[in-house]
Amino acid sequence: MKILILNGVNLNLTGRRERGVYGDETLEEIDRAIGAFAAARGVEVSFFQSNLEGELCTAIQQAEGKYDGIVLNAGAFTHYSYALRDAIAAVRVPVVEVHMSNVHAREEFRRNSVLTPVCRGEVLGFGKNSYILALESFLL
């Protein structure tokens, strides 16, 4: 099984920004933990992060036929990117939406996702373990 871990805008700053919300581990450290979890289960993972909406759309489009699933933390694009929504809807690769924080306990604007209706599921509020739980969902 091959899974793409896709991270969006500002997630490259994880570990430095809003530590009270996102913790102090860097995205690279989180990726290593995800990689170790996946390897122990015989799952191959690839990682991609971009602050550019179009690059994320391209990664989703190119995943078809290459990956069995996508774990996506789109960051702020979650709330308004119809381009990402349409890319997810256009491919036959299941996508699980991830958020490290509980977006429903935060600012009002974070409570709406334009991506959720076209995703297989959503995992939120468990910090870096949100990625692990999303990855685990592909193994069920």
Backbone torsions as a table, in degrees:
resi	resn	phi	psi	omega
1	MET	NA	137.8	179.3
2	LYS	-123.4	128.0	-178.1
3	ILE	-125.0	135.7	174.9
4	LEU	-96.9	125.0	174.3
5	ILE	-99.1	113.0	-171.6
6	LEU	-115.3	121.0	-179.4
7	ASN	-117.7	135.8	-176.1
8	GLY	-99.0	-151.7	-169.1
9	VAL	-56.8	132.9	176.3
10	ASN	70.1	-2.8	179.8
11	LEU	-71.4	-16.8	172.5
12	ASN	-64.8	-16.6	179.3
13	LEU	-94.1	3.8	179.4
14	THR	-57.0	136.5	-176.3
15	GLY	97.4	-17.7	177.7
16	ARG	-116.3	-31.7	-176.2
17	ARG	-100.8	139.1	175.8
18	GLU	40.6	59.9	-176.6
19	ARG	-59.3	-30.4	177.9
20	GLY	-66.0	-23.2	179.8
21	VAL	-96.8	-46.4	-170.4
22	TYR	-106.7	-4.6	-178.9
23	GLY	84.1	-179.0	-176.4
24	ASP	-111.6	7.6	173.4
25	GLU	-79.4	140.2	177.9
26	THR	-76.4	165.1	176.8
27	LEU	-61.2	-36.6	178.4
28	GLU	-63.1	-40.2	178.0
29	GLU	-66.8	-40.5	177.1
30	ILE	-64.0	-42.9	177.8
31	ASP	-60.0	-39.7	178.4
32	ARG	-63.2	-41.3	178.9
33	ALA	-64.9	-41.5	177.0
34	ILE	-63.1	-44.6	179.6
35	GLY	-60.1	-41.2	178.8
36	ALA	-66.3	-43.0	177.8
37	PHE	-59.9	-46.5	-178.4
38	ALA	-64.7	-45.9	-178.0
39	ALA	-60.4	-37.9	179.6
40	ALA	-65.8	-17.3	-179.6
41	ARG	-110.8	9.2	177.7
42	GLY	73.6	23.4	-179.2
43	VAL	-104.5	133.7	176.4
44	GLU	-92.2	128.0	178.2
45	VAL	-121.1	146.6	172.3
46	SER	-123.4	148.8	-176.9
47	PHE	-120.8	139.5	175.7
48	PHE	-147.2	133.6	175.6
49	GLN	-130.7	138.7	174.8
50	SER	-150.7	147.0	172.6
51	ASN	-91.3	1.6	-175.9
52	LEU	-107.4	121.2	-177.2
53	GLU	-55.4	-45.1	-178.1
54	GLY	-63.8	-36.8	177.7
55	GLU	-65.4	-36.9	177.4
56	LEU	-67.4	-40.9	176.8
57	CYS	-61.3	-42.9	179.0
58	THR	-63.2	-41.9	178.9
59	ALA	-61.7	-40.1	177.8
60	ILE	-65.1	-46.5	-179.4
61	GLN	-62.3	-40.1	-178.0
62	GLN	-77.6	-8.7	-179.8
63	ALA	-73.1	-24.9	-177.0
64	GLU	-62.2	128.0	-179.2
65	GLY	82.7	-6.6	-177.2
66	LYS	-115.0	-32.9	-177.7
67	TYR	-125.2	152.6	176.8
68	ASP	-89.1	-14.7	179.3
69	GLY	-171.6	164.9	178.4
70	ILE	-129.5	133.0	168.7
71	VAL	-104.5	118.1	-171.2
72	LEU	-121.3	120.6	167.1
73	ASN	-112.6	99.6	-174.5
74	ALA	-83.4	-4.0	-176.9
75	GLY	62.1	-143.0	-176.6
76	ALA	-62.7	-22.1	177.2
77	PHE	-60.4	-22.6	179.0
78	THR	-50.9	-36.6	-168.5
79	HIS	-88.3	-13.0	-175.2
80	TYR	-150.7	0.8	-174.6
81	SER	-88.3	94.2	174.3
82	TYR	-70.6	-23.0	176.1
83	ALA	-65.4	-45.2	176.4
84	LEU	-65.2	-41.7	178.4
85	ARG	-56.9	-47.2	-178.8
86	ASP	-67.0	-35.6	177.5
87	ALA	-64.4	-43.4	178.2
88	ILE	-62.0	-44.9	-178.7
89	ALA	-65.7	-25.1	-174.6
90	ALA	-83.2	-16.5	-177.3
91	VAL	-108.5	160.7	179.2
92	ARG	-97.7	18.1	178.2
93	VAL	-93.6	122.8	179.4
94	PRO	-66.9	139.9	-178.4
95	VAL	-121.3	132.2	171.8
96	VAL	-110.2	122.3	179.6
97	GLU	-80.0	136.4	-176.4
98	VAL	-128.8	142.6	169.8
99	HIS	-139.7	133.5	178.8
100	MET	-71.3	-34.6	179.7
101	SER	-96.5	164.1	173.5
102	ASN	-83.4	96.0	-174.6
103	VAL	-61.7	-23.7	-179.2
104	HIS	-76.4	-13.8	177.8
105	ALA	-101.1	9.4	-176.9
106	ARG	-114.0	-156.4	-177.3
107	GLU	-59.5	150.4	-177.0
108	GLU	-53.6	-43.9	-175.7
109	PHE	-63.4	-23.7	-179.3
110	ARG	-78.3	-11.2	-175.2
111	ARG	-80.5	-10.6	-179.1
112	ASN	-108.0	128.2	175.2
113	SER	-121.0	126.4	174.6
114	VAL	-82.3	-8.1	-178.0
115	LEU	-89.9	-33.7	-173.8
116	THR	-50.2	-43.3	-177.5
117	PRO	-61.7	-20.1	-179.6
118	VAL	-109.1	6.6	178.3
119	CYS	-98.3	155.0	177.4
120	ARG	-65.6	-34.7	-179.0
121	GLY	-172.1	-178.0	-176.6
122	GLU	-143.1	134.6	175.9
123	VAL	-126.4	128.2	-177.9
124	LEU	-149.4	154.5	171.4
125	GLY	90.5	5.1	-176.5
126	PHE	-113.1	24.5	-179.5
127	GLY	59.3	-142.6	-179.4
128	LYS	-62.1	-24.3	179.9
129	ASN	-68.2	-14.6	173.3
130	SER	-59.0	-38.5	177.6
131	TYR	-65.4	-43.7	-179.0
132	ILE	-61.9	-44.7	179.5
133	LEU	-64.3	-39.0	177.6
134	ALA	-64.9	-43.3	177.6
135	LEU	-62.3	-42.0	178.1
136	GLU	-59.4	-33.4	-179.2
137	SER	-61.9	-26.6	177.4
138	PHE	-76.4	-15.9	-177.4
139	LEU	-93.6	-7.8	-178.3
140	LEU	-75.3	NA	NA
